[in-house]
Amino acid sequence: METTLAQLDRVRATGVAEVRVGPHLSESGKSIDKQLLQGAECLLCELPPANFDDLDRVKWIQLSSAGYSQIFGLPLVERGIRVSNGRGNFDIPIAEWNIMMMLLWHRSLLEMAEHQRQRVWDRSARFQSELRGAVVGFYGYGGLARETARLARQMGLEVWALTRDGRVKPRDGIYCVPGTGDPRGTLCHRVFCPDDKAEFLAGVDFLVLAMPITPATTSILGETELRGLKPSAVLLNPARAGLVEEQALIRCMREGWIRGASIDVHYSYPLPPEHPLWSLPNVVLTPHISGSNLSPHFQERICEIFSQNLERYCRGKPLLNELTPAQIQGK
């Protein structure tokens, strides 16, 4: 991430001895001048440098991303290195993307746009339906789900969630923009456990994927789950492509098992022009922009997270968004 002078001043105000600024790494496999890394105790980055071993004194890594699969395989736990991520930074823009996509599908905006191109005047009832009363289900209930739930409740939707233990808990120790989200965990009308997955999937009008990608969650949605959705349901994936088994998704959309899908995350970057999802009329693709690091507020929020955590680190307090050893290892 590019850093402004004001943000550097915010970091320096915590009283750290030295601040070093290196190049932003937007691709994996890139190295950084070892002189910048050696002796550094804390690192703020999106991707770890290829010459990670030159971080000979690092004790804490602050990721600017909410996802953390980029650290899997690094000897962090073995070296006692703490890691925190950017949870909370992307909740607002991703929630707005989710609401936008729900309205797009519910009011048949794609069809209306085509009618405009063809100069067709059509006031059919499907263009006048109300989103109020629809059921939005969150597979996982982290920050992006909680902020979407807050907006959805204000619009009169029914909010369901499926979580690992069938409970929604207060979200302590996680960064949250004041006034957003569901920090106390009180907004869900119904909460399901994995054993009730079939009932959950069969009842939702919109399924929002809202969990990180780990070995346990990879392909968590396959043919059985996609066929378990109602034919009128819409899938929204602003989380990670690998949560859905790729060939099952392609078949689902080609054969019309569900009404549609809005997908912001992809199996390769950029998505190849020949990929079948590009040409399917019941799929809306966006190029990973629902919560991108080019959001106008991205830098100020990640700087706030890092600055708060730097103060906590220096005082020996728990960090915001700190990952457990199991999470760091992708378990």
Secondary structure as GFF3:
##gff-version 3
##sequence-region A 1 331
A	DSSP	alpha_helix	5	12	.	.	.	ID=ss1
A	DSSP	alpha_helix	34	37	.	.	.	ID=ss2
A	DSSP	beta_strand	42	45	.	.	.	ID=ss3
A	DSSP	three_ten_helix	52	54	.	.	.	ID=ss4
A	DSSP	beta_strand	60	63	.	.	.	ID=ss5
A	DSSP	three_ten_helix	69	71	.	.	.	ID=ss6
A	DSSP	beta_strand	82	84	.	.	.	ID=ss7
A	DSSP	alpha_helix	91	106	.	.	.	ID=ss8
A	DSSP	alpha_helix	109	118	.	.	.	ID=ss9
A	DSSP	three_ten_helix	125	127	.	.	.	ID=ss10
A	DSSP	beta_strand	135	139	.	.	.	ID=ss11
A	DSSP	alpha_helix	143	154	.	.	.	ID=ss12
A	DSSP	beta_strand	158	162	.	.	.	ID=ss13
A	DSSP	beta_strand	190	192	.	.	.	ID=ss14
A	DSSP	three_ten_helix	194	196	.	.	.	ID=ss15
A	DSSP	alpha_helix	197	203	.	.	.	ID=ss16
A	DSSP	beta_strand	206	209	.	.	.	ID=ss17
A	DSSP	alpha_helix	223	227	.	.	.	ID=ss18
A	DSSP	beta_strand	234	237	.	.	.	ID=ss19
A	DSSP	three_ten_helix	241	243	.	.	.	ID=ss20
A	DSSP	alpha_helix	246	255	.	.	.	ID=ss21
A	DSSP	beta_strand	260	263	.	.	.	ID=ss22
A	DSSP	three_ten_helix	276	279	.	.	.	ID=ss23
A	DSSP	beta_strand	283	285	.	.	.	ID=ss24
A	DSSP	alpha_helix	298	314	.	.	.	ID=ss25
A	DSSP	alpha_helix	325	328	.	.	.	ID=ss26
###
